[in-house]
Structures are given as C-alpha cells and as structure tokens.
C-alpha cells in the first residue's frame, strides 16, 4: 500500500468516525436488540435454527438502520444478503462438520464484506488488499465506532435540559436513598423478629449464583449489542468517496527483466511438460502400463495427490509474483510472458487432471470418505479457477484473480451443501457394495444425521449379514436422538436432526432392539444377548455457550 493510500484510508476513517448520525438513538436500540438476540438464541444452545434467525435479524437491522439514516444501499448492499441468507439457512439443514463450519465462517466473512460495501464501495473493483482489509476492517471498527454513536446519544440527551435534569435528579435521589434504606433495614431487622422474618421471605428469591449468571448474560447482551452497533454504524457511515487499493504506486517495484522471467517460466514449463508426458504414458495409459512398471493401480493412485495440488497452487502464485515483479516493456515482451505463463497454466490443468484420475482410482479401490469427497469437489473448483486464471492472464486482467478466488471459495461451500456430503458418501458406498460386496459399515455409521436417509436405503438393499450389523446401530441412533431432543430447546431445532428422528421413529425393522445407556453414559445395544457399543455418539456442535 502506498503512502498516499494509507493517508487516504486514515482520513476516510476519521471522517467516518466524526460524521454525525441522524438517528443515533434508533441505531443504538437496534444494536441493543441484536445483542439481546445473541443471548436468547445462542446461550446454552447448540447450532440450529438460531443461526439463520440471527442472521435474518442482522440483515433486517442493517436495512432498518439505513432507512433511518436515509442511506441508499449500493448494488452490493442489495445482492450480498442473498448468499448470506442461503448459507445461514443451510447451517440449519446440514450437520456434517466441515459443511457446518464453512457455512458459519462464510456467512461471517460475507457479512464483513457486506458491511464494507453497503454504502457504495463496489466489490467488483476490489483487489487483494481491498478484500483483505474488508475482512479485518469490519471487526476492528465495530469496537471503535460505537463510542462516537453513544456520545451523540448522550449529547442529544444533555441538550434537552428539562428531561436530562429530571433524570439526573432521579438517579441522584436513588443513589442517596439506597444506602440510607440499607442502614435502616439492618437496624430494624435486628430489632424485631417478625419484621426480620418478613424481610428474609422477601429476599428468599435472591440467589447469588443465579444473580451472577444473569449479570454474565447481561454482559453478553451489552457487549454483543455494542459490537453490532459498531458494524451497523460502519455500514451506514462509510464514505462512498474511495478508490481501490493497490492501483497507485506498488508496494514493491518490478525488479526483474523479461530475460530472467523467461528463463524461470521456460524451465518450469519444461519440467511440467516432462511430468505430463509421464502421466500420459502411465496414468492415462491404463493399468497395464502401471503394473508393467512394478506398481499396483491403487498404490500408484495413492502417492502424490497432495503434492500435485500443492504444485498447482504454487504455479499460480509463481505466475502472479512474476506478473507483479517483472518489467514488461512493449507488445513482444507481453506476448512472450503471456505465452509462457499461459502454457504453464495449461500444463497445470493436465496435472490437476492427473490428480483427479488418481483420486478416482483411489475411490474405486477403497470407497468414498468425507475427505475424498471434499477433495473431489475442490479439484473441480480448482479447475474452474485455473480456466478463469488463464482467461484473465490472456486479457491482462490479473487484478480480477481475487474475485475468482472468492467466488471459488463460496462456490465450494455451496456445492458441499447441495451435495450433502454424508448422504453422498453413504450413497456412493452403497453403490460400491452392490458391485464389490465391500463396505466400511463402521465408517458410514459414524457420519452425521445427514446420512440417515441413505443409511435406511442401505439397510433395505443390503444382504442379511450386513443388515445384522447395521440394524442394531440404527436402533442406537433412534434412542440417542429421542433422548437428546428432550433436552433441546427451540433455538437448537435442526432440520437434519428432526428428519433423522422422524424417519427412525417410523422404521419398524429396528423396533425389536433394546438400547440403553450405561452409568458411564456409554450407549449400548443388545444383540444376541451381548452388549454392543453404539458406534456414533450424538454430535450437537460446540456453537453455543
């Protein structure tokens, strides 16, 4: 970031901090209500419908604040709530751990971007620094701006001398009366037994432990409300007079000539080309070529997958670094750099295809897992990212790369939601069972509630031997879910958990199994007179406190 950009950012922040609000009291009340919603929805409650409800209230609160302040939302201000609300709703539909984590993190990151862009900043013009600052800027200013907003509320209150004078007099009277009353109550309590008993009965409701808990909950309300007031204030006060970061003088001036860059890219291109030739001869050439080289198909597929993915990202970083650090002068030099870099991207595409083929071979040999499914989805999004990178490289629009990365990251999270990872894993392993008679029941039974509909399908299609192992575990899930649901309040209601409970309650094939909980809270099921441990322990998520 150049000195000019730093000065501009600082002055913009100071203007925003000093800007007067039209309705500071209304914004403060909105922040307080949102803070109250945090305490009601999340205190002691695992993740459920509480999260989409809270996100919806935040969206509604910001639009209400913009109405009170007369601020017209930008195009991004209208559009960003769409993916925010979608991912928030999916958080109440999916219980698979990574999907749940990405839903929450993506929503919070998009909300930070939304706050930064609400008043007029266009995310389409953002560069690397703009996106980075957007993610860190909203949390930072949310702790700073409320002080100015609350000061404006206090100043307006003080300007109304009649109201402020009466309130100050009342507060002063209470401060004087309370210690005086405490002294007289203490003396009278000692003087009369009947009066003392009456006072004791009146104060019997006072529980210090409960009082401490309520003080803590009030602190949560005020701290959350304070932070959310800052976010709302930042969104409606942000200056529309801005310019994207990084378009001025670069932080590090180009120091490489076209000769050095040509040598580097040519050397890497030759190395990648040699690797690609090997892939076409062995990996893409079929099992016979691999076995002739002394490897099994599964062994060859297992080796090097993560390294190939690392190579792809390092190649992307290398091209971006050379594009920023190379002095490219004239049309011919631009063509040389674009040609060599473009050829590198094409070769990386083949390397990604090699990684995908390895993954497919590994899945065929050992079945599907969560990790392999994540990787499968990620490779397709990486392929799309490299196609976008190649187009931007040829068009000379490498500043757009951050947009492709953001879209790819959000697209990856949305794809996992739509795919329903745990259900997909069980479905694919069920298909594999029909073809090879192999399935890792212990693994699929440890998956989340999202997998239960497919587990029921598996129990109907499986052989008697598989059913003998599967049905008792389904009985475990039914008993566990019924017990857990009794202890959950409405903010923790989760659609995936509710669907599992409903489907298992209707499944008559598991009615004969007896499930019980030991003294050590271990879930067990009776099978042929023997106690068998339930494989999956209920996962509620650690999102409440």
Secondary structure, 3 states (H helix, E strand, C coil): CCHHHHHHHHHHHHHHHHCCCCCHHHHHHHHHHHHHHHHHHHCCCCCCHHHHHHHHHHHHHHHHHHHHHCCCCCHHHHHHHHHHHHHHHHHCCCCCHHHHHHHHHHHHHHHHHHHHHCCCCCHHHCCHHHHHHHHHHHHHHCCCHHHHHHHHHHHHHHHCHHHHHHHHHHHHHHHHHHHHHHHHHHHHHHHCHHHHHHHHHHCCCCCHHHHHHHHHHHHHHHHHHHHHHHHHHHHHHCCCCCCCCCCCCCCCCCCECHHHHHHHHHHHHHHHHHHHHHHHHCCCCCHHHHHHCCCCHHHHHHCCHHHHHHHHHHHHHHHHHHHHHECCCHHHHHHHHHHHHHHHHHHHHHHHHHHHHHHHHHHHHHCCCHHHHHHHHHHHHHHHHHHHHHHHHHHCCHHHHHHHHHHHHHHHHHHHHHHCHHHHHHHHHHHHHHHHCCCCHHHHCCCCHHHHHHHHHHHHHCCHHHHHHHHHHHHHHHHHHHHHHHCCCHHHCCHHHHHHHHHHHCCHHHCCCCEEECCCCCEEEEECCEEEECCCCCCCCCCCC
